[in-house]
Amino acid sequence: MYRPQEDSWLLAQAYGSAGPPPGAKVLDFCTGTGILAVTAARAGAESVTALDIAPRAVFTARLNAWSRRLPIRVLRGGLGVAHRLAPFDVIVSNPPYVPAPGGAYDPRWDAGPNGRSVVDPLCREIPKLLRPGGFALVVHSEFTGVDTTLEMLRAGGAKATVVARERIPFGPVMRSRTEYLKQLRNDSAADASVLTVENETEIETEEVVVIRADRPEHTG
Ligand SMILES: C[S@@+](CC[C@H](N)C(=O)[O-])C[C@H]1O[C@@H](n2cnc3c(N)ncnc32)[C@H](O)[C@@H]1O
């Protein structure tokens, strides 16, 4: 089970700051323990749906909702289920986003070689899952590619901006991948024709970023 940590708290804070409309219909995608669903229900959402593909997460989120007497619907599933229940006024998501070089793989946080195996499909679908005037908040690491997320959301017709960021020390998973992450950073700097620092020693922190995507009321 993914225990709520800095990214979960940063997203919960961003949800509060966003001033979600009272009575909103909210989706917590990749709910884990249900922390964001609980945040939304407590903040006055009219309906909260929490989705996760892991049976253990679904069980835990249900227990957390039930023990707090919060009317949260927790379902097992991914984007297919989200589509059946759309549109939403607000979507919050802390998806798996850690770049994984191969080998041992943990679906709670690992997300393919560039960290985008869940973020990419989510970015493509967010504009379609939102009601006009609705918004989404997604958290991920700088190593996952903030510009790519912004571009994908904009390509889908959403207005997208960074609304919160926090620099945090590497946890054990990131620390174990320092060399791989350094390589990723240098590769993307090379793509962008940016000079890399030859003697960069260790990287020990990452910036965690919350991105907001707004679906305009009117298109065209
Ligand atoms: C980083 S944890 C976030 C948990 C919680 N939202 C939080 O902020 O603490 C990511 C969660 O996404 C779930 N997950 C992974 N891939 C998914 C997918 N394709 N669709 C739905 N949930 C997924 C995992 O089971 C895990 O519980």
The ligand as an SDF file (V2000), in Angstrom:
LIG
                    3D

 27 29  0  0  0  0  0  0  0  0999 V2000
    1.4940    6.9360   -6.0890 C   0  0  0  0  0  0  0  0  0  0  0  0
    0.1210    5.9550   -5.5450 S   0  0  0  0  0  0  0  0  0  0  0  0
   -0.9730    7.2730   -5.0200 C   0  0  0  0  0  0  0  0  0  0  0  0
   -1.9020    6.8960   -3.9040 C   0  0  0  0  0  0  0  0  0  0  0  0
   -2.7070    8.0620   -3.3110 C   0  0  0  0  0  0  0  0  0  0  0  0
   -3.5410    8.7200   -4.2870 N   0  0  0  0  0  0  0  0  0  0  0  0
   -1.8160    9.0640   -2.6450 C   0  0  0  0  0  0  0  0  0  0  0  0
   -1.7100   10.2090   -3.1290 O   0  0  0  0  0  0  0  0  0  0  0  0
   -1.2260    8.7680   -1.6000 O   0  0  0  0  0  0  0  0  0  0  0  0
   -0.5320    5.4230   -7.0970 C   0  0  0  0  0  0  0  0  0  0  0  0
   -1.7270    4.4530   -7.0510 C   0  0  0  0  0  0  0  0  0  0  0  0
   -2.1630    4.2580   -8.4090 O   0  0  0  0  0  0  0  0  0  0  0  0
   -2.6230    2.9280   -8.5760 C   0  0  0  0  0  0  0  0  0  0  0  0
   -2.5680    2.6540  -10.0260 N   0  0  0  0  0  0  0  0  0  0  0  0
   -1.5000    2.2840  -10.7680 C   0  0  0  0  0  0  0  0  0  0  0  0
   -1.8180    2.2080  -12.0670 N   0  0  0  0  0  0  0  0  0  0  0  0
   -3.1430    2.5380  -12.1720 C   0  0  0  0  0  0  0  0  0  0  0  0
   -4.0600    2.6460  -13.2660 C   0  0  0  0  0  0  0  0  0  0  0  0
   -3.6820    2.4240  -14.5230 N   0  0  0  0  0  0  0  0  0  0  0  0
   -5.3390    2.9940  -12.9980 N   0  0  0  0  0  0  0  0  0  0  0  0
   -5.7400    3.2240  -11.7180 C   0  0  0  0  0  0  0  0  0  0  0  0
   -4.9230    3.1390  -10.6400 N   0  0  0  0  0  0  0  0  0  0  0  0
   -3.6310    2.8050  -10.8580 C   0  0  0  0  0  0  0  0  0  0  0  0
   -1.7070    2.1050   -7.6940 C   0  0  0  0  0  0  0  0  0  0  0  0
   -2.3110    0.8890   -7.3380 O   0  0  0  0  0  0  0  0  0  0  0  0
   -1.4670    3.0680   -6.5010 C   0  0  0  0  0  0  0  0  0  0  0  0
   -2.3990    2.7950   -5.4740 O   0  0  0  0  0  0  0  0  0  0  0  0
  1  2  1  0
  2  3  1  0
  2 10  1  0
  3  4  1  0
  4  5  1  0
  5  6  1  0
  5  7  1  0
  7  8  2  0
  7  9  1  0
 10 11  1  0
 11 12  1  0
 11 26  1  0
 12 13  1  0
 13 14  1  0
 13 24  1  0
 14 15  1  0
 14 23  1  0
 15 16  2  0
 16 17  1  0
 17 18  1  0
 17 23  2  0
 18 19  1  0
 18 20  2  0
 20 21  1  0
 21 22  2  0
 22 23  1  0
 24 25  1  0
 24 26  1  0
 26 27  1  0
M  CHG  2   2   1   9  -1
M  END
$$$$
